[in-house]
């Protein structure tokens, strides 16, 4: 459409007029995909939580996740997104057992 997508302030997902998308449109698209492929229902915010959790599981630092999510304060990221996944719980036990030579 002629937009310079390399500009730092360019939106990744924009309307045809290069403006912010309305959430109702995004939710409608997502629900069409969910219905078509019979996927579990998840909200846009749910995808954000999933992304943050996967970043932590992949070993990303708190600061890296804060930057990815666009939070001004690392405390926000820590308080909201540092959910302990089952994989992380298991890894914590394995680390302790390894440290104790069990």
C-alpha positions in Angstrom: 0.0 0.0 0.0 3.0 2.2 -0.2 3.8 2.5 3.6 7.4 2.5 4.7 7.4 -0.5 7.0 11.0 0.0 8.1 10.0 3.2 10.0 10.4 2.5 13.8 6.9 3.9 14.5 5.1 2.0 11.8 2.3 -0.2 13.0 2.8 -3.9 12.4 -1.0 -4.5 12.0 -2.8 -1.4 10.7 -6.1 -0.6 9.0 -6.1 0.1 5.2 -5.7 3.8 6.2 -2.6 3.0 8.2 -4.4 3.6 11.5 -4.8 1.5 14.6 -7.1 -1.5 14.2 -10.3 -1.7 16.2 -10.3 -4.7 18.6 -13.7 -5.8 17.4 -12.2 -6.4 13.9 -9.2 -8.3 15.3 -11.4 -10.4 17.5 -13.7 -11.2 14.5 -10.7 -12.3 12.4 -9.4 -14.4 15.2 -12.7 -16.1 15.9 -13.1 -16.9 12.2 -9.7 -18.7 12.3 -10.5 -20.4 15.6 -13.9 -21.7 14.2 -12.4 -22.7 10.8 -9.6 -24.8 12.5 -11.6 -25.9 15.5 -9.1 -24.3 17.9 -9.5 -23.6 21.6 -11.0 -20.1 22.1 -8.5 -17.6 23.4 -8.6 -13.8 23.6 -6.0 -11.4 22.1 -4.8 -10.8 25.7 -4.6 -14.5 26.2 -2.1 -14.7 23.2 -0.1 -12.0 24.9 0.1 -14.1 28.1 1.0 -17.1 26.1 3.8 -15.2 24.3 5.2 -13.9 27.6 5.1 -17.4 29.2 6.8 -19.0 26.2 9.5 -16.2 26.2 10.2 -17.0 29.9 10.3 -20.7 29.2 12.7 -20.1 26.4 15.1 -18.4 28.8 14.4 -14.8 28.0 15.2 -12.4 30.8 12.6 -10.3 32.6 14.1 -7.2 30.9 13.8 -8.8 27.4 10.2 -9.7 28.0 9.4 -6.2 29.4 10.8 -4.7 26.2 8.9 -7.1 24.0 5.6 -6.3 25.8 6.3 -2.6 25.8 6.0 -2.1 29.5 7.5 1.1 31.0 8.2 -0.6 34.3 9.8 -4.0 34.8 7.6 -4.4 37.9 4.5 -4.5 35.7 6.0 -7.4 33.7 7.1 -9.2 36.8 3.8 -8.8 38.6 1.5 -9.8 35.7 3.5 -12.2 33.5 5.8 -14.3 35.6 3.4 -17.1 36.0 5.1 -20.4 36.9 4.4 -23.0 34.2 4.5 -26.7 34.9 7.7 -26.9 32.8 9.3 -24.2 35.0 8.2 -26.0 38.2 9.7 -29.2 37.0 13.0 -27.5 36.0 13.2 -25.8 39.4 13.0 -29.2 41.1 15.6 -30.6 38.8 17.9 -27.7 39.5 17.5 -28.2 43.3 18.1 -32.0 43.0 21.2 -31.4 40.8 22.5 -28.8 43.3 22.0 -31.3 46.2 23.5 -34.1 44.1 20.4 -36.2 44.5 
